[in-house]
């Protein structure tokens, strides 16, 4: 397997998924159903591009992309709950593959490069995103696990899940969205603990190592 992978596509896809699309949703540029399709499809299509060079994982990622995109489109045009679960499952599987490949490169890589730092940032954002998906699925399976949302979550997804996930992972804790069930609370504090360890150990180490390497003659 090649020693270096380009994570710029993945980071770009995540930034659009986490920033631009939710803002467009808030401005009411397009409907919530269509926005959900765009969010998932964007992450699928541009995220899979980062798997080039990972062999069979790239092909599996393409399969998840095709299936996940189709399921997202179907789920947006039906009230059948099964399609929502299936689309989330495809997204979850895809994100796990990307996390595995990115984490392997970032954690086990020997060189300290700008690309590896970008990979570490992408991995952090990916983990926040997959926790958001987990919260959304939990609320679908066990309604009432969370409280404080601005409106009922009818389609199993809202950009508020991303907000809650990253507020939790950074231990910011505004308290406007609150986990109620034991499972939701467990997921929340596990994410908070993980987020602090990730920043303190991995990202700080990569950045300091990169700066030191660049200062060498």
C-alpha positions as CSV (number, residue, x, y, z in Angstrom):
1,X,0.0,0.0,0.0
2,X,1.4,3.4,-0.8
3,X,2.9,5.3,2.1
4,X,1.0,8.6,1.4
5,X,-2.6,9.3,0.8
6,X,-4.2,12.6,-0.1
7,X,-6.8,13.6,2.5
8,X,-7.6,17.0,1.0
9,X,-10.7,15.6,-0.8
10,X,-12.0,14.1,2.5
11,X,-11.4,17.3,4.5
12,X,-13.2,19.4,1.8
13,X,-16.2,17.0,1.7
14,X,-16.4,17.1,5.5
15,X,-16.2,20.9,5.7
16,X,-19.1,21.2,3.2
17,X,-21.1,18.5,5.1
18,X,-20.5,20.2,8.4
19,X,-20.6,23.9,7.6
20,X,-22.0,24.9,4.2
21,X,-24.9,22.5,3.9
22,X,-26.3,23.2,7.4
23,X,-26.1,26.9,6.8
24,X,-28.0,26.5,3.5
25,X,-30.6,24.4,5.3
26,X,-31.0,27.2,7.9
27,X,-31.5,29.8,5.2
28,X,-34.2,27.6,3.6
29,X,-32.6,27.5,0.2
30,X,-34.1,24.1,-0.5
31,X,-36.4,21.7,1.4
32,X,-35.2,19.6,4.4
33,X,-35.7,16.4,2.5
34,X,-33.6,17.4,-0.5
35,X,-31.0,18.9,1.9
36,X,-30.6,15.5,3.6
37,X,-30.0,13.8,0.2
38,X,-27.5,16.4,-0.7
39,X,-25.6,16.1,2.6
40,X,-25.3,12.4,2.4
41,X,-24.6,12.2,-1.3
42,X,-21.9,14.9,-1.0
43,X,-20.1,13.0,1.8
44,X,-20.4,9.7,-0.1
45,X,-19.1,11.0,-3.5
46,X,-16.3,13.1,-2.3
47,X,-15.4,11.0,0.7
48,X,-14.9,7.9,-1.4
49,X,-12.3,9.8,-3.5
50,X,-10.0,9.8,-0.5
51,X,-10.0,6.0,-0.5
52,X,-8.0,5.7,-3.7
53,X,-4.9,3.6,-3.2
54,X,-6.5,1.6,-0.3
55,X,-7.2,-1.3,-2.6
56,X,-10.3,-3.3,-1.8
57,X,-11.5,-0.6,0.6
58,X,-11.9,1.8,-2.3
59,X,-14.1,-0.7,-4.2
60,X,-16.2,-1.4,-1.0
61,X,-16.5,2.4,-0.5
62,X,-17.8,2.8,-4.1
63,X,-20.4,0.1,-3.4
64,X,-21.5,1.9,-0.2
65,X,-21.6,5.2,-2.2
66,X,-23.9,3.8,-4.9
67,X,-26.2,2.0,-2.5
68,X,-26.3,4.8,0.1
69,X,-27.0,7.5,-2.5
70,X,-29.9,5.4,-4.0
71,X,-31.3,4.7,-0.5
72,X,-31.1,8.4,0.5
73,X,-33.0,9.4,-2.6
74,X,-35.7,6.8,-2.0
75,X,-35.9,7.6,1.7
76,X,-36.5,11.3,0.8
77,X,-39.5,10.3,-1.3
78,X,-41.2,7.8,1.0
79,X,-42.5,7.5,4.5
80,X,-41.3,3.9,4.9
81,X,-39.1,3.9,7.9
82,X,-37.1,0.9,6.6
83,X,-35.5,3.1,3.9
84,X,-34.3,5.6,6.5
85,X,-32.6,2.9,8.5
86,X,-31.1,1.4,5.4
87,X,-29.7,4.7,4.3
88,X,-28.2,5.4,7.7
89,X,-26.7,1.9,7.7
90,X,-25.0,2.5,4.4
91,X,-23.7,5.9,5.6
92,X,-22.5,4.3,8.8
93,X,-20.7,1.5,7.0
94,X,-19.1,3.9,4.6
95,X,-17.9,6.2,7.4
96,X,-16.4,3.3,9.3
97,X,-14.4,2.3,6.3
98,X,-13.1,5.8,5.8
99,X,-12.3,6.1,9.5
100,X,-10.4,2.8,9.5
101,X,-8.3,3.8,6.4
102,X,-7.7,7.3,7.6
103,X,-6.9,6.2,11.2
104,X,-4.5,3.6,10.0
105,X,-2.6,6.1,7.9
106,X,-2.6,8.8,10.6
107,X,-1.7,6.6,13.6
108,X,0.7,4.1,12.0
109,X,2.3,6.5,9.5
110,X,6.0,7.2,10.2
111,X,6.4,10.5,8.4
112,X,5.2,13.9,9.8
113,X,3.7,15.8,6.9
114,X,1.1,18.4,6.2
115,X,-1.1,15.7,4.6
116,X,-0.9,13.6,7.7
117,X,-2.0,16.5,9.8
118,X,-4.9,17.1,7.4
119,X,-5.7,13.4,7.9
120,X,-5.8,13.8,11.7
121,X,-8.2,16.7,11.4
122,X,-10.4,14.8,9.0
123,X,-10.4,11.8,11.3
124,X,-11.5,14.0,14.2
125,X,-14.4,15.5,12.1
126,X,-15.3,12.0,10.9
127,X,-15.6,10.7,14.4
128,X,-17.8,13.7,15.3
129,X,-20.0,13.0,12.3
130,X,-20.4,9.3,13.0
131,X,-21.4,10.1,16.6
132,X,-24.0,12.5,15.2
133,X,-25.4,9.6,13.0
134,X,-25.4,7.3,16.0
135,X,-27.4,9.9,18.1
136,X,-29.9,10.2,15.2
137,X,-30.4,6.5,14.9
138,X,-30.7,6.1,18.7
139,X,-33.5,8.7,18.6
140,X,-35.3,6.8,15.8
141,X,-35.0,3.6,17.7
142,X,-35.8,5.0,21.2
143,X,-37.8,8.2,20.7
144,X,-37.4,10.6,23.6
145,X,-33.7,9.8,24.2
146,X,-33.0,13.5,23.6
147,X,-34.7,16.8,24.3
148,X,-34.3,20.4,23.3
149,X,-34.6,20.2,19.5
150,X,-36.2,23.2,17.8
151,X,-38.7,21.0,16.0
152,X,-39.7,17.3,16.0
153,X,-37.2,15.0,14.1
154,X,-39.5,13.4,11.6
155,X,-37.0,12.1,9.2
156,X,-34.4,10.9,11.6
157,X,-31.9,13.6,10.7
158,X,-31.2,17.2,11.3
159,X,-28.1,19.3,11.3
160,X,-28.8,19.8,15.0
161,X,-27.3,16.3,15.5
162,X,-24.0,17.6,14.2
163,X,-24.2,20.6,16.5
164,X,-24.9,18.4,19.5
165,X,-22.1,16.0,18.6
166,X,-19.4,18.5,18.3
167,X,-20.6,20.6,21.3
168,X,-20.3,17.3,23.3
169,X,-16.9,16.3,21.8
170,X,-15.4,19.6,22.7
171,X,-17.1,19.6,26.1
172,X,-18.6,23.0,25.4
173,X,-21.9,21.9,26.7
174,X,-24.4,24.7,26.2
175,X,-27.1,22.5,27.6
176,X,-29.8,23.4,25.0
177,X,-29.9,19.9,23.7
178,X,-29.8,17.2,26.4
179,X,-29.5,13.4,26.4
180,X,-32.2,11.9,28.6
181,X,-31.9,8.1,28.3
182,X,-29.1,6.1,29.9
183,X,-27.8,5.0,26.5
184,X,-27.8,8.6,25.2
185,X,-26.0,9.8,28.3
186,X,-23.4,7.1,28.0
187,X,-22.7,7.9,24.4
188,X,-22.4,11.6,25.2
189,X,-19.9,11.2,28.0
190,X,-17.9,8.6,26.1
191,X,-17.6,11.1,23.2
192,X,-16.6,13.9,25.5
193,X,-13.8,11.8,27.1
194,X,-12.6,10.6,23.7
195,X,-12.6,14.1,22.2
196,X,-10.3,15.4,24.9
197,X,-7.9,12.6,24.6
198,X,-7.8,12.8,20.8
199,X,-6.9,16.5,20.8
200,X,-4.4,16.2,23.7
201,X,-2.5,13.1,22.4
202,X,-2.8,12.7,18.7
203,X,-3.4,16.1,17.1
204,X,-1.0,17.9,19.4
205,X,1.7,15.3,18.8
206,X,1.3,15.5,15.0
207,X,1.3,19.3,14.9
208,X,4.4,19.6,17.2
209,X,6.2,16.8,15.3
210,X,5.5,18.5,12.0
211,X,6.8,21.9,13.2
212,X,9.9,20.3,14.6
213,X,10.5,18.4,11.4
214,X,10.2,21.6,9.3
215,X,12.7,23.4,11.5
216,X,15.4,20.9,11.0
217,X,18.2,21.9,8.6
